[in-house]
Amino acid sequence: MVSKLKRYLIGKPMKSTALEDEKLSKLKALAVLSSDALSSVAYGTEQILLVLMTVGAAALWYSLPISVAVLGLLTILILSYRQTIFSYPTGGGAYIVAKDNIGVPSGLMAGGSLLVDYILTVAVSSSAGTDAITSAFPQLHDHRVLISLTMITFLTLMNLRGITESASVLALPVYLFVISIFVLIVCGIVHYAAGGIHAAAPHYGATLSSVSIFLLLKAFSSGCSALTGVEAVSNAIPNFKQPAEKNAAATLIMMGVILGAMFIGISLLAYGYGIQPNEKETVVSQIANATFGRGTIYFIIQGVTALILFLAANTAYSAFPLLAFMLAKDKFMPHMFMVRGDRLGFSNGIIILGVLSALLVIAFHGDTENLIPLYAVGVFIPFTLSQLGMMLRWIRKKPSGWIGKLLINTVGMLTTLSITLIFIITKFAQVWMIFIFLPLVMLMFHRIYRHYENTANELRIQLAVDKPVIKGSTMVIPVAGITRVVLHTISYAKSVTDNAVAVYIGFDEEEIQKMEAKWAEWNPGVRLIVLRSRYRSVMKPLVKFIETVEWKTAESDHITILIPQFITKHWWHNILHNQTSLLIRAYLFTQKNIVIATVPYHLNR
């Protein structure tokens, strides 16, 4: 039943040879890998206005120059990451660049920041999408957590079905969002030009004594949350069709142009309409309401905005498993992240991402707005390390035209470093946990790496020296009575060795005498050892006996404990059987130089 449900939810297994068919075209990649960046249009301008509003509506005009500054930073990042794509066509983005050029600790810092950022992406995006829905339907506000968890589950299942299938399904909402926002911008400008706006816009250029440099930097850093997700394309180059790097670079440029146009358009409309941030209605919702009224077009815009905010999480579902694979390949994460699932995706990474982000939504009760600064810091640290790594690469290699490339990455590094410091200084109360969490993640990486190295050293053999050791075999069979499962186990033991003993633990003399008499009558050709347990313990006398056997025969024999076990017809029958055998097996696993084997007996009734 479980297998049938799995096949229904994620589809039939795919052959390894079909991997090339799972690669993305530019249009599909734009939908899958740009959804995070494009969705930030729905809240980037709002984050700027929320900061400026703290000193009054008259300060909202500052949103225009701040938006232009954010647009300039976007341009720098797009040009910088385009260079990264051609320099590192195998993908990995900031992790590979920093590790290769700065050192392993810097690479782990970048990789750890991105992994945390992708988890936050899913949590924040699903919560932001829920906010868009509750803006249109306020009666759903109390069900925000359930709506968010439903969308996380949907995205997890879609990505388990394979990247191509998820791209085909998710591309339509992404492009509908892009079209809807451009329609909103064009109609909004026409509406404004026709004098259909009643709210007065803040006077542009008005000087306010209450507006400080600190406040403007805080607003700028908040607006830079619109740039999260820009790095996803450079991380996921292996997901593109050939020529992968050229297709990835073209996709990155398309994403930058679309994102920049939508972001500046929404910022202009917010200023022109005199929009003020409202905790019960998003900025995009207010603009759409002022332009079209609460009619069909308004609800279409809100619907596709909610969809794109939900689907922004899909960027993380594409990038997180690939980055986890690269870290696992370098022994910094569990090897299970290297395994492709039935549908050729890195299923373990997809599932872990879904579970962790769902836990985050539950922990914050669906209100993840306070995570946005942490979310932004998590991506600007890799931005900075990536730019610094590329600078060092140009200086070291000095390829043709390297000075121009160095200049682009230098400007990018200085800008992103400044933004990171601004975030830390202006929003320290919201991002302080990164200074605890990130070192813990890096420590985890180092501990995993050390474990794999120690394990490899312990398991490694010298081919010329280490040869198999031929020994005899001693088998110990714990029995609770004389049954077919015991008969089956003894039959197997006698086919392997003549040196086998059965062990019975008795609690009272009457039971022991009955067992000894019955065994003598049966006479299976295997000696029965009876152990008396005064305190009704099975484990203590059994372990003591096994230790004695090991002490006497370990040098000449391999010691095997054969544990008889029922294999039941229905899963729930396991509750009724095998408890003692499971306990014996779990305990004996801690013993050295002992082989533990299970001899199954299938019950047909």
C-alpha atoms as one frame of an Amber mdcrd trajectory, in Angstrom:
protein
   0.000   0.000   0.000   2.840   2.378   0.885   4.553   1.576  -2.426   1.361
   2.273  -4.387   0.866   5.607  -2.588   4.494   6.546  -3.321   4.079   5.715
  -7.023   0.854   7.762  -7.130   2.432  10.809  -5.485   5.840  10.955  -7.189
   5.444   8.736 -10.265   7.264   5.700 -11.626  11.058   5.308 -11.245  13.186
   6.711 -14.072  16.281   5.137 -15.623  19.646   6.775 -15.026  19.990   7.234
 -18.792  17.027   9.655 -18.655  19.050  12.162 -16.614  19.861  14.328 -19.632
  16.141  14.655 -20.385  15.683  16.200 -16.935  17.839  19.211 -17.845  16.149
  22.618 -18.086  15.721  24.934 -21.050  16.207  28.686 -20.497  12.468  29.403
 -20.211  11.850  26.600 -17.709  14.989  27.482 -15.761  13.879  31.113 -15.569
  10.635  29.973 -13.941  12.238  27.488 -11.532  15.414  29.367 -10.532  14.132
  32.955 -10.674  10.903  32.558  -8.746  12.596  33.588  -5.477  14.144  36.734
  -6.936  11.047  37.717  -8.950   8.733  37.153  -5.989  10.670  39.696  -3.922
   8.941  42.393  -5.990   5.892  41.651  -3.831   7.634  42.709  -0.614  10.901
  44.519  -1.498   9.347  47.997  -1.839   7.162  47.337   1.207  10.236  46.644
   3.347  11.661  50.070   2.387   8.387  51.844   3.189   8.038  50.112   6.556
  11.365  51.594   7.708  10.677  55.087   6.323   7.193  55.138   7.839   8.698
  55.085  11.326   9.414  58.847  10.973   6.179  59.741   9.148   4.539  59.680
   5.712   6.534  62.712   4.569   9.683  60.537   4.466   8.231  58.045   1.960
   9.671  59.935  -1.027  13.096  58.587  -0.041  11.874  55.236  -1.353  12.650
  56.398  -4.917  16.400  57.079  -4.576  16.713  54.006  -2.358  15.007  51.873
  -5.036  17.416  53.232  -7.667  20.346  52.289  -5.392  18.942  48.768  -5.019
  18.618  48.580  -8.808  22.284  49.575  -9.154  23.314  46.843  -6.747  21.236
  44.324  -8.709  23.135  45.285 -11.880  26.489  44.758 -10.162  25.426  41.350
  -8.823  24.120  40.169 -12.195  27.389  41.115 -13.935  29.442  39.521 -11.154
  27.563  36.233 -11.132  27.683  36.082 -14.914  31.475  35.977 -14.601  31.181
  33.281 -11.932  29.060  31.106 -14.248  31.725  31.051 -16.973  34.552  30.555
 -14.468  32.849  27.704 -12.612  30.552  25.938 -15.103  30.108  22.919 -12.793
  27.977  25.023 -10.440  28.225  25.416  -6.679  28.242  29.214  -6.735  29.629
  30.927  -3.664  30.607  27.672  -1.914  32.892  26.471  -4.715  34.267  29.955
  -5.479  35.126  30.727  -1.837  36.551  27.251  -1.131  38.688  27.293  -4.288
  40.095  30.812  -3.910  39.923  31.821  -0.234  40.015  28.530   1.633  37.859
  25.746   3.045  36.578  27.727   6.100  35.327  30.528   3.853  33.703  28.013
   1.536  31.948  26.369   4.462  30.769  29.755   5.706  29.307  30.507   2.284
  27.807  27.025   1.944  26.358  27.040   5.451  24.870  30.516   4.947  23.212
  29.425   1.712  21.783  26.235   3.216  20.233  28.226   6.065  19.071  30.852
   3.575  17.292  28.245   1.449  15.440  26.909   4.495  14.412  30.466   5.371
  13.415  31.046   1.721  10.830  28.283   1.883   9.486  29.414   5.270   9.359
  33.124   4.389   7.956  32.560   0.901   5.156  30.276   2.051   4.239  32.735
   4.820   4.386  35.725   2.435   2.143  33.870  -0.008  -0.302  33.207   2.806
  -0.276  36.942   3.638  -1.282  37.735   0.047  -4.217  35.324   0.320  -5.356
  36.675   3.690  -5.151  40.254   2.308  -7.820  39.293  -0.217  -9.720  36.965
   2.146  -9.264  38.248   5.747 -11.454  35.449   7.136  -8.600  32.996   6.413
  -6.147  34.825   8.684  -6.493  32.267  11.511  -5.529  29.425   9.157  -2.190
  30.890   8.026  -0.030  28.041   9.370  -2.170  25.346   7.742  -2.114  27.149
   4.364   1.685  27.527   4.531   2.223  23.864   5.443  -0.095  22.751   2.635
   1.966  24.675   0.073   5.272  23.356   1.458   3.919  19.805   1.157   2.769
  20.472  -2.415   6.143  21.878  -3.477   8.009  19.008  -1.815   5.935  16.430
  -3.706   6.268  18.321  -6.993  10.049  18.415  -6.717  10.199  14.742  -5.746
   8.499  14.062  -9.083  11.509  15.550 -10.890  12.817  18.983 -11.831  11.462
  18.921 -15.401   7.945  17.970 -14.349   7.895  20.558 -11.570   9.203  23.193
 -13.996   6.429  22.400 -16.489   3.757  22.802 -13.810   5.246  25.835 -12.062
   6.298  27.855 -15.129   2.751  29.036 -15.906   2.130  30.808 -12.556   5.563
  32.469 -12.700   4.971  33.924 -16.164   1.410  34.880 -15.227   2.854  36.846
 -12.311   5.354  38.636 -14.551   2.609  39.550 -17.047   0.243  40.641 -14.245
   2.824  42.929 -12.616   3.711  44.555 -15.942  -0.007  45.024 -16.677  -0.390
  46.577 -13.210   2.591  48.893 -13.777   1.435  50.038 -17.221  -2.207  50.521
 -16.169  -1.096  52.178 -12.935   1.038  54.719 -14.814  -1.843  55.421 -17.219
  -4.253  55.756 -14.285  -1.858  58.141 -12.529  -1.319  60.222 -15.682  -5.104
  60.488 -16.160  -5.449  61.995 -12.696  -7.301  59.047 -11.204  -5.302  59.112
  -7.959  -6.838  60.859  -4.981  -4.168  60.258  -2.342  -1.418  62.901  -2.444
   2.121  61.604  -2.920   4.770  62.821  -0.447   6.541  65.951  -1.682   9.677
  64.808  -3.509  12.906  66.295  -2.140  11.435  67.510   1.140  14.138  67.701
   3.797  13.225  66.141   7.131  15.359  66.589  10.223  14.112  63.289  11.622
  15.577  61.327   8.686  19.127  60.237   9.523  21.792  58.452   7.494  21.291
  55.504   9.816  17.578  55.347   8.914  18.282  55.583   5.173  20.885  52.812
   5.386  18.411  50.682   7.314  15.758  51.283   4.622  18.294  50.490   1.873
  19.317  47.249   3.550  15.644  46.298   3.912  15.082  46.949   0.201  18.032
  44.691  -0.607  15.896  41.763   0.541  14.571  42.023  -3.040  17.927  40.657
  -4.237  17.737  37.303  -2.506  17.724  34.438  -4.961  19.993  36.135  -7.524
  22.729  33.562  -6.829  20.522  30.518  -7.496  21.325  30.363 -11.227  25.078
  30.106 -10.637  24.498  27.356  -8.054  22.409  25.209 -10.389  24.359  25.264
 -13.689  24.350  21.411 -13.905  20.537  21.539 -14.199  20.719  23.376 -17.563
  20.706  21.832 -21.023  23.959  22.065 -22.975  25.721  24.444 -23.435  24.934
  24.787 -19.728  27.026  27.860 -18.885  25.752  29.890 -21.858  22.136  29.022
 -21.088  22.686  29.842 -17.406  24.253  33.227 -18.234  21.387  34.112 -20.586
  18.840  33.096 -17.929  20.615  35.254 -15.343  20.487  38.335 -17.614  16.781
  37.779 -18.365  16.048  37.470 -14.669  17.950  40.682 -13.872  16.136  42.713
 -16.529  12.673  41.471 -15.499  13.355  41.866 -11.762  14.799  45.362 -12.143
  11.910  46.599 -14.299   9.230  45.215 -11.968  10.907  46.441  -8.776  11.403
  50.033  -9.961   7.878  50.075 -11.453   6.246  49.049  -8.160   8.362  51.590
  -6.251   7.287  54.393  -8.628   3.617  53.461  -8.308   3.846  53.217  -4.512
   5.248  56.752  -4.397   2.867  58.170  -6.989  -0.185  56.651  -5.300   0.919
  57.788  -1.842   0.824  54.199  -0.583   1.531  53.671   3.105   2.420  50.210
   4.483  -0.455  48.423   6.201  -0.085  45.225   8.234  -3.454  43.957   6.965
  -2.904  44.724   3.259   0.247  44.465   1.193   1.604  47.324  -0.952   0.887
  45.415  -4.191  -2.673  44.820  -2.987  -3.151  48.549  -2.295  -1.783  49.527
  -5.717  -4.002  46.984  -7.493  -7.018  48.132  -5.475  -6.350  51.797  -6.319
  -5.861  50.992 -10.021  -8.609  48.440 -10.722 -10.810  48.421  -7.631 -11.693
  45.134  -5.941 -12.868  43.502  -9.113 -11.795  40.533 -11.198  -8.411  41.966
 -12.214  -7.572  42.774  -8.582  -8.250  39.209  -7.475  -6.274  37.824 -10.437
  -3.266  39.943  -9.426  -3.593  38.905  -5.782  -3.988  35.270  -6.809  -0.876
  35.148  -8.995   1.060  37.192  -6.401   0.187  34.629  -3.754   1.205  31.862
  -6.169   4.581  33.407  -7.000   5.303  33.976  -3.309   4.570  30.328  -2.644
   6.568  29.259  -5.694   9.528  31.411  -4.658  10.297  28.495  -2.401  10.831
  26.370  -5.507  14.149  28.129  -6.151  15.357  26.712  -2.839  14.077  23.247
  -3.794  16.264  23.414  -6.902  19.382  24.866  -5.254  19.424  23.322  -1.734
  19.698  19.641  -2.855  22.443  20.479  -5.370  24.477  22.444  -2.814  23.959
  19.681  -0.228  25.203  17.184  -2.839  28.418  19.191  -3.358  29.028  19.497
   0.389  28.359  15.770   0.821  30.752  14.989  -2.037  33.436  16.898  -0.118
  32.505  14.920   3.056  31.026  17.919   4.886  27.456  16.590   4.884  25.991
  13.068   5.184  26.504  10.913   2.097  22.752  10.367   1.837  22.547  13.776
   0.127  24.508  12.325  -2.819  21.846   9.734  -3.614  19.419  10.343  -6.472
  15.862   9.168  -5.919  13.441   7.302  -8.173  12.843  10.447 -10.238  16.568
  11.326 -10.552  16.369  14.228  -8.111  18.321  14.431  -4.839  15.300  13.260
  -2.858  16.863  13.355   0.617  17.811  17.020   0.201  14.292  17.864  -1.006
  12.632  16.093   1.930  14.970  17.559   4.566  14.400  21.067   3.174  10.624
  20.621   3.319  10.676  19.271   6.877  12.988  21.965   8.300  11.076  24.836
   6.668   7.748  23.396   7.895   9.132  23.262  11.451  10.200  26.904  11.105
   6.706  27.960   9.997   5.171  26.106  12.939   7.672  27.604  15.399   6.891
  31.164  14.246   3.142  30.484  13.844   3.303  31.481  10.175   4.569  34.997
  11.022   8.068  34.925   9.537   8.415  38.652   8.751  11.063  38.959  11.476
  13.124  36.339   9.602  13.510  38.520   6.478  16.620  40.392   7.798  18.197
  37.057   8.812  17.172  35.688   5.426  18.913  38.618   3.678  22.097  38.386
   5.784  22.211  34.670   4.972  22.546  35.476   1.285  24.726  38.620   1.454
  27.503  36.771   3.308  27.881  34.345   0.340  27.528  37.316  -2.061  30.546
  38.973  -0.409  32.665  35.818  -0.192  31.892  34.948  -3.818  32.987  38.380
  -5.057  36.154  38.266  -2.939  36.950  34.781  -4.250  36.567  35.943  -7.859
  38.831  38.943  -7.169  41.572  36.639  -5.895  41.067  34.356  -8.900  41.598
  37.212 -11.413  44.664  38.450  -9.532  46.158  34.943  -9.452  45.360  33.807
 -13.016  45.424  37.164 -14.873  43.436  35.994 -17.952  42.711  38.226 -20.960
  40.704  41.305 -19.892  41.146  40.444 -16.212  41.383  44.066 -15.023  37.828
  44.831 -16.133  36.576  41.612 -14.528  38.489  42.429 -11.353  36.900  45.882
 -11.252  33.374  44.436 -11.510  33.986  41.940  -8.709  35.735  44.564  -6.556
  32.766  46.923  -6.788  30.466  43.965  -6.099  32.473  42.841  -3.068  32.669
  46.313  -1.522  28.960  46.894  -2.088  27.766  43.555  -0.707  30.181  43.815
   2.240  28.740  47.249   3.006  25.188  45.868   2.825  26.109  42.987   5.131
  27.590  45.390   7.689  24.546  47.679   7.376  22.253  44.724   8.063  24.287
  43.683  11.087  24.512  47.205  12.531  20.980  48.408  11.822  19.153  45.142
  12.540  21.401  43.456  15.047  18.430  42.646  17.304  16.960  40.537  14.470
  20.136  38.969  13.048  22.247  38.301  16.155  21.381  34.595  16.036  23.391
  34.220  12.799  26.552  34.663  14.917  25.543  31.619  16.957  23.866  29.473
  14.333  26.430  29.836  11.527  29.434  28.764  13.673  27.373  25.781  14.848
  26.673  24.810  11.228  30.379  25.111  10.368  31.268  23.047  13.450  28.804
  20.398  12.247  30.529  20.382   8.835  33.932  19.856  10.464  32.658  17.087
  12.755  31.072  15.240   9.824  34.276  15.592   7.779  36.421  14.331  10.672
  34.101  11.353  11.146  34.315  10.359   7.484  38.102  10.760   7.479  38.525
   8.702  10.678  36.180   6.024   9.333  38.042   5.859   6.018  41.398   5.553
   7.813  40.074   2.760  10.025  38.550   0.813   7.132  41.433   1.236   4.704
  43.518  -1.918   4.087  46.982  -2.565   2.667  46.359  -4.716  -0.389  49.742
  -6.414  -0.192  49.554  -7.221   3.528  45.942  -7.537   4.719  44.361 -10.840
   3.655  41.210 -12.678   4.811  41.707 -14.721   8.009  40.270 -18.235   7.786
  38.722 -19.387  11.086  36.207 -21.928  12.247  32.683 -21.026  13.252  30.841
 -21.202  16.569  27.124 -20.509  16.520  24.982 -19.613  19.537  21.199 -19.874
  19.100  18.984 -18.233  21.778  15.751 -20.252  22.044  12.538 -19.736  24.019
  11.015 -23.120  23.215  10.796 -25.832  20.568   8.969 -24.488  17.507   9.249
 -24.537  13.730  11.202 -21.282  13.774  13.775 -22.931  16.094  13.832 -26.010
  13.827  14.433 -23.753  10.833  17.268 -21.911  12.611  19.024 -25.075  13.811
  18.758 -26.593  10.329  20.569 -23.572   8.922  23.228 -23.627  11.685  24.016
 -27.342  11.121  24.394 -26.731   7.392  27.181 -24.232   8.155  29.023 -25.760
  11.135  29.018 -28.695  13.537  29.933 -26.359  16.385  26.530 -24.939  17.363
  24.788 -24.669  20.731  21.279 -23.623  21.740  20.843 -21.427  24.825  17.699
 -21.387  26.955  17.191 -18.895  29.817  14.870 -20.309  32.482  13.169 -18.488
  35.330  12.004 -21.429  37.475  13.011 -25.068  37.928   9.738 -26.555  36.651
  10.028 -24.728  33.296  13.683 -25.724  32.999  12.980 -29.410  33.663  10.173
 -29.463  31.074  12.439 -27.807  28.476  15.331 -30.198  29.111  13.033 -33.251
  28.869  11.398 -32.046  25.669  14.802 -31.198  24.106  16.154 -34.652  24.997
  13.107 -36.274  23.419  13.467 -34.120  20.263  17.261 -34.646  20.035  18.027
 -32.211  17.134  21.772 -32.908  17.237  22.580 -29.584  18.921  23.490 -29.322
  22.610  21.160 -27.294  24.826  22.745 -24.964  27.392  20.355 -23.923  30.178
  21.031 -20.664  31.998  19.140 -19.905  35.218  18.042 -16.297  35.749  17.053
 -15.494  39.324  15.955 -11.942  38.472  13.976 -12.858  35.292  16.519 -11.121
  33.064  17.201 -12.541  29.618  20.045 -10.225  28.637  22.424 -10.498  31.583
  22.923 -14.316  31.613  22.922 -14.483  27.801  25.592 -11.790  27.441  27.691
 -13.376  30.179  27.536 -16.718  28.360  28.466 -15.136  25.017  31.429 -13.358
  26.644  32.613 -16.684  28.020  32.349 -18.331  24.599  34.190 -15.393  23.037
  36.991 -15.609  25.612  37.479 -19.320  24.922  37.116 -19.461  21.134  37.681
 -15.964  19.646  41.209 -16.784  18.420  40.152 -19.914  16.544  36.504 -19.279
  15.626  34.167 -16.611  14.310  31.328 -16.326  16.838  27.860 -15.924  15.356
  24.661 -15.315  17.292  21.742 -16.726  15.270  18.495 -15.056  16.278  15.263
 -16.750  15.160  12.594 -14.251  14.070   9.016 -14.424  12.831   8.226 -12.532
   9.628   4.555 -11.682   9.967   1.991 -11.365   7.211   0.715  -7.948   8.318
   2.821  -5.067   9.666   0.746  -4.699  12.826   1.463  -8.333  13.777   5.012
  -7.215  14.603   3.637  -5.631  17.761   2.684  -9.136  18.927   6.019 -10.884
  18.220   9.823 -10.533  18.203  10.190  -8.129  21.136  12.864 -10.205  22.882
  14.778 -10.891  19.666  14.839  -7.181  18.837  16.133  -6.388  22.328  18.870
  -9.047  22.064  19.972  -7.757  18.648  20.045  -4.110  19.781  22.162  -4.974
  22.831  24.594  -7.300  21.062  25.400  -4.695  18.404  27.569  -3.006  21.049
  29.711  -6.138  21.445  32.909  -6.464  19.434  34.011  -9.545  17.464  30.503
 -11.000  17.349  28.454 -11.593  14.187  24.710 -11.136  14.655  22.526 -12.912
  12.102  18.756 -13.153  11.814  17.163 -16.359  10.530  13.685 -15.417   9.291
  10.680 -17.697   9.367   7.697 -16.474   7.319   4.287 -16.998   8.852   1.682
 -17.768   6.181  -1.437 -17.447   8.303
